[in-house]
Every structure is written in structure tokens, then in C-alpha cells.
């Protein structure tokens, strides 16, 4: 028998099947291989792109044996004659306003508590006749706390109006804007009953807009405005129902008085939040840039003072090494 290898070579089908495989393997072996670190890239037609210069090394970080004395020129203004102070309206101190607001809230809370106790006594009096002394004490204590609450609210209105007038004057003067409302108009708008429900918040909003704090104080002012309107409406209703002579009418009026005093205390609390919002950002905000000055540059300092200062602490250990100048 002939060997199988010869038969396979004589077979034309086997020749046609093996031929393409050998050609493909030969083409793969014949493909040029690039050296390591090279790759094929597409280059645009035309001249070759300009050669980019290689970035030069920066070198080591510079070091100094002593503190450098070069830097940006900075002129220190010498103290000159103080400008003539402009007369501005002075308002009450912030601590005084805070104390007054807190005291007013205490008085209103005490008035609400007294009338709540008075309502309890009215309920007891329906079944048991109260002692005349106890009844008289309940009546006169209620009258006393009512006058105290009225006086506290009046003083609170006056002090807050004075603070508002002074704050507006300082803010408009600081920003160089003319005050378009007179002092009399501000006082009348804040102290006139019922009219102050509209004008006092408007004056505060104008002040917040000038000081650029309206976005931050918008919610506190709105909450205080609503609380004040509701408190005023409740107080007017309590005053209108205070002329009742029957037992049930007196009891209902006592409840309304308790609610009115509680809402008034809440309104004072909300206005204290508005006040703190304004006081958090003073009108004249200091803008200083601290500079390092030598002892010779300080005004009003003589060489004798410098010698005294050096002699006062002769044993102080130096922080810097020898050959180095002291840090700023």
C-alpha cells in the first residue's frame, strides 16, 4: 500500500483545503513587528507638526538661610487728624432692649396665669361661695397685672421704636442713602394703634432691604407680623366682651383674656427674634487687614520703650537658631 501522506498530497481536495491555511499563517508571520514602545498613529496630511519643546525641570525647592526681606510694597497709612464725627442718632443699647423684651414676656405670662387662676375660681364659685377676701384679692390682682402688662407693652413699643429710628438712621448714613421717611413719620407709624400693624413691619422690611438682610429675616418678620395681627385681634375681642354682666359671659371673657395675654407674649417673643436677627449683623462692620510692622514703624513708640521691653525679659530663650532672624 502507498503511504497515506502521498495519497493525501495527490488528492486535489486536500490540497485546496490546506493551501489557504498555509497562506494565512504565512501572511501573519510576514507582518512587520514594531519595536517595543512604538505604535502606529494617523498623521494629518501636509507638513509635520512642530516639535514641542520638552519642559525644563524646575530644580530643587529654593531655601533661604535667613528670612527674605523682599515682598510686595505695602504702604502703611500714618495716623493723621481724626475726622470730625458726624452727629448720629443714638438708640438704646442692645442689652437694654433684650432685658425689656424678657421682662415684658414675664409680665404678660404672669397676667395670663393670674387670669387662668381667676377662671378656676369662677368655676369653683358656681358651687361654693368664695370668701369675700379671696374674691377681692383675685379681682384686684387681675387689675394690677393688667395695668402692669399695659405699662410694659407701652414701654416696649417706645423703646423698640427708638431703636428702629436710630438703626435706620445709621444704616442709611452708612450706605450713603437718603432717608425718605421723617422721624415724626416713623414714630407715628409705630405708635398709632391699628396703623402700626401695617407701617411698623414696612419700616422693618425697608431697613432689612437696605442692610441686605431681607432674605435671612424674611421669615422672622413674617411670623412676627402674623402673630402681632392675631394678638391684636384677640385683644380687641377680649375688650369688646369685657362688658358682659352674666356669669357665663364673664367666664368666656376671662378665657379670652388668658388667650390674649398668651398671644401677646408670643408676639413679643417673635419680635425679639427679629431684633436679634438685626443685631447679629452690625451696621458698621469693621474691615481691617492686619499688617506686620516693626517696632520702629509703630506710632507713638520710642527707643526708650524698646530698651525697657528688652531689659524686662533678658532671660527669654530664643526660638530661632543662630544666624536666623525671628519670624513675624
C-alpha positions in Angstrom: 0.0 0.0 0.0 1.1 3.5 -0.8 1.7 5.7 2.2 -1.1 7.9 3.4 1.0 11.0 3.1 1.4 10.6 -0.6 -2.2 9.9 -1.1 -3.1 13.0 0.8 -0.7 15.0 -1.3 -2.2 13.6 -4.6 -5.7 14.4 -3.5 -6.7 17.7 -5.0 -9.4 18.3 -2.4 -6.9 18.0 0.4 -4.6 20.4 -1.5 -7.2 23.1 -1.8 -8.2 22.8 1.9 -4.7 23.1 3.2 -3.5 25.8 0.9 -5.4 28.8 2.3 -4.4 27.9 5.9 -0.7 28.0 4.9 -1.2 31.3 3.1 -2.9 32.9 6.1 -0.3 31.7 8.5 2.5 32.9 6.2 0.8 36.4 5.9 0.6 36.6 9.7 4.3 35.7 10.1 5.2 38.2 7.3 3.5 41.3 9.1 6.2 43.8 10.3 6.5 43.9 14.0 7.2 47.3 15.7 9.9 47.7 18.3 8.8 47.9 21.9 7.5 51.4 22.8 6.3 52.2 19.3 2.8 52.2 17.8 1.1 53.1 14.6 -0.6 56.6 14.6 -2.5 58.5 12.0 -0.7 61.7 10.8 -2.6 64.5 9.1 -1.5 65.3 5.5 0.9 68.1 4.9 3.9 69.2 6.8 4.9 67.5 10.0 3.6 69.1 13.2 6.1 71.4 15.0 8.2 69.8 17.6 7.1 70.6 21.1 10.0 71.6 23.3 10.5 69.5 26.4 9.6 71.1 29.6 12.6 72.2 31.6 12.9 70.8 35.1 12.3 73.3 37.9 15.1 72.1 40.0 15.1 71.9 43.8 12.9 74.0 46.1 14.7 77.2 47.0 15.8 77.5 50.6 16.8 80.6 52.5 19.2 80.8 55.4 17.5 83.9 56.7 14.1 85.3 56.3 13.7 87.2 52.9 13.1 90.9 53.1 11.7 91.3 49.7 8.0 91.3 49.1 5.1 93.4 47.8 5.2 97.1 48.6 2.7 97.9 51.3 2.2 101.5 52.4 1.1 101.9 56.0 -1.1 104.9 56.5 0.3 107.3 59.1 -2.1 108.4 61.7 -3.5 111.8 60.8 -6.0 114.1 62.3 -9.2 112.3 63.3 -12.2 113.3 61.2 -14.9 115.3 62.7 -17.6 112.9 64.0 -21.0 113.2 62.4 -23.8 113.5 64.8 -25.9 110.4 64.6 -29.0 109.3 66.5 -28.2 107.0 69.3 -30.6 104.3 70.1 -31.0 102.1 73.2 -28.3 99.5 74.0 -28.9 96.0 72.8 -28.7 94.7 76.4 -31.4 97.1 77.5 -33.7 96.0 74.7 -33.2 92.4 75.5 -33.9 92.9 79.1 -37.0 94.9 78.4 -38.3 92.2 76.0 -37.7 89.5 78.5 -39.4 91.4 81.3 -42.4 92.2 79.1 -42.8 88.5 78.3 -42.6 87.7 82.0 -45.3 90.3 82.8 -47.6 89.0 80.1 -47.1 85.4 81.2 -47.9 86.3 84.8 -51.0 88.1 83.6 -52.2 85.1 81.7 -51.5 82.9 84.7 -53.4 85.2 87.1 -56.5 85.2 84.8 -56.3 81.4 84.5 -56.4 81.2 88.3 -59.3 83.6 88.2 -61.2 81.4 85.8 -60.7 78.4 88.1 -62.1 80.5 91.0 -65.1 81.3 88.8 -65.7 77.6 88.3 -65.4 76.9 92.0 -67.7 79.8 92.8 -70.6 78.2 90.8 -70.9 75.5 93.6 -69.2 77.0 96.6 -69.4 80.6 97.7 -65.9 82.1 97.8 -64.6 84.1 100.7 -65.1 87.9 100.1 -61.4 88.5 100.9 -60.2 85.8 98.4 -62.6 87.2 95.8 -61.4 90.7 96.3 -57.8 89.6 96.0 -58.5 87.8 92.8 -60.2 90.9 91.3 -57.6 93.4 92.3 -54.6 91.2 91.4 -56.1 90.8 88.0 -56.5 94.6 87.7 -52.9 95.1 88.9 -51.4 92.7 86.4 -53.5 94.2 83.6 -52.1 97.7 84.3 -48.5 96.2 84.6 -48.9 94.4 81.3 -50.2 97.6 79.7 -47.3 99.7 81.0 -44.8 97.0 79.9 -46.2 97.0 76.4 -46.2 100.8 76.2 -42.5 101.0 77.3 -41.7 98.1 74.9 -43.3 100.0 72.0 -41.4 103.2 72.8 -38.0 101.5 73.2 -38.4 99.4 70.0 -39.5 102.5 68.1 -36.5 104.4 69.3 -34.2 101.5 68.3 -35.8 101.4 64.9 -35.3 105.1 64.2 -31.7 105.0 65.3 -31.0 101.8 63.3 -32.5 103.3 60.1 -30.5 106.5 60.5 -27.3 104.6 61.0 -27.9 102.2 58.1 -28.9 104.9 55.6 -25.9 107.1 56.6 -23.5 104.1 56.3 -24.7 103.2 52.8 -24.9 106.8 51.7 -28.7 106.7 51.0 -31.2 109.4 51.8 -33.8 108.6 54.5 -37.1 109.2 52.8 -39.1 109.0 56.0 -39.0 111.6 58.6 -38.6 110.8 62.3 -42.1 112.0 63.1 -43.5 109.7 60.4 -41.6 106.8 61.9 -42.8 107.5 65.4 -46.4 108.0 64.3 -46.4 104.8 62.2 -45.1 102.7 65.0 -47.2 104.1 67.9 -50.6 104.8 66.3 -52.9 101.9 67.2 -54.1 99.7 64.3 -52.0 101.8 61.9 -48.8 100.3 63.3 -50.0 96.9 62.2 -49.1 97.9 58.7 -46.4 100.6 58.9 -44.1 99.1 61.5 -43.4 95.9 59.5 -43.0 98.0 56.4 -40.3 100.1 58.1 -38.5 96.9 59.2 -38.6 95.5 55.7 -37.2 98.7 54.3 -34.4 98.5 56.9 -33.6 94.9 56.0 -33.5 95.7 52.3 -31.0 98.5 52.9 -28.8 96.3 55.1 -29.1 93.4 52.6 -30.5 91.0 55.2 -34.1 90.7 53.9 -33.7 87.1 52.6 -32.4 86.0 56.0 -35.0 88.0 58.0 -38.0 87.5 55.7 -39.4 84.5 57.7 -38.9 86.0 61.2 -40.6 89.3 60.1 -43.5 87.4 58.6 -44.0 85.2 61.6 -43.9 88.3 63.9 -46.3 90.2 61.7 -48.9 87.3 61.7 -48.5 86.8 65.5 -49.0 90.6 66.1 -52.1 90.8 64.0 -53.7 87.7 65.6 -52.8 89.0 69.1 -54.3 92.4 68.4 -57.5 90.9 67.0 -57.8 88.6 70.1 -57.2 91.6 72.5 -59.8 93.7 70.7 -62.3 90.8 71.0 -61.5 90.4 74.7 -62.0 94.1 75.3 -65.3 94.0 73.5 -66.6 91.1 75.6 -65.4 92.6 78.9 -68.7 94.4 79.4 -70.7 91.2 80.0 -72.6 91.0 83.3 -73.8 87.4 83.4 -71.7 84.6 84.9 -71.2 82.8 81.6 -70.2 85.9 79.8 -67.7 86.8 82.5 -66.2 83.3 82.3 -66.0 83.5 78.5 -64.3 86.9 78.7 -61.8 85.6 81.2 -60.8 82.8 78.8 -60.4 85.3 76.0 -58.2 87.4 78.3 -56.0 84.5 79.1 -55.6 83.7 75.4 -54.9 87.3 74.5 -52.1 87.6 77.1 -50.6 84.4 75.9 -50.6 85.5 72.3 -49.2 88.9 73.3 -46.3 87.1 75.0 -45.8 85.0 71.9 -45.8 88.2 69.7 -43.1 89.7 72.0 -41.0 86.6 71.6 -41.2 86.8 67.8 -40.2 90.4 67.8 -37.2 89.5 69.9 -36.2 87.1 67.2 -36.4 89.9 64.7 -34.3 92.2 66.9 -31.6 89.5 67.4 -31.6 89.0 63.6 -30.7 92.6 63.1 -28.2 92.8 65.9 -26.4 89.8 64.7 -25.0 91.9 61.8 -23.9 95.3 62.9 -24.4 98.3 60.6 -20.7 99.4 60.6 -18.9 96.1 60.0 -15.1 96.6 60.6 -12.9 95.8 57.6 -9.3 95.5 58.8 -6.3 93.9 57.3 -3.6 93.2 59.8 0.0 94.0 58.8 3.3 93.0 60.4 5.0 96.2 61.5 8.4 96.7 63.0 8.9 98.3 66.4 10.3 101.4 64.7 7.2 101.7 62.5 4.7 101.8 65.3 3.4 105.3 66.0 4.0 106.6 69.5 6.8 104.1 70.4 10.2 105.4 71.3 13.6 103.8 71.6 13.4 104.0 75.4 10.3 101.9 75.4 12.1 99.3 73.2 15.0 99.2 75.6 12.7 98.8 78.6 10.9 96.0 76.8 14.2 94.2 76.1 15.5 94.7 79.6 12.3 93.4 81.1 12.9 89.8 79.8 16.6 89.3 79.5 16.5 85.5 80.1 13.9 84.7 77.4 15.1 81.8 75.3 15.4 82.4 71.6 13.2 80.3 69.4 15.3 80.7 66.2 18.7 79.1 65.6 21.8 81.2 65.4 22.0 83.0 62.1 18.3 83.1 61.6 16.1 86.2 62.0 12.9 86.0 64.2 9.8 85.1 62.4 6.9 87.5 62.1 
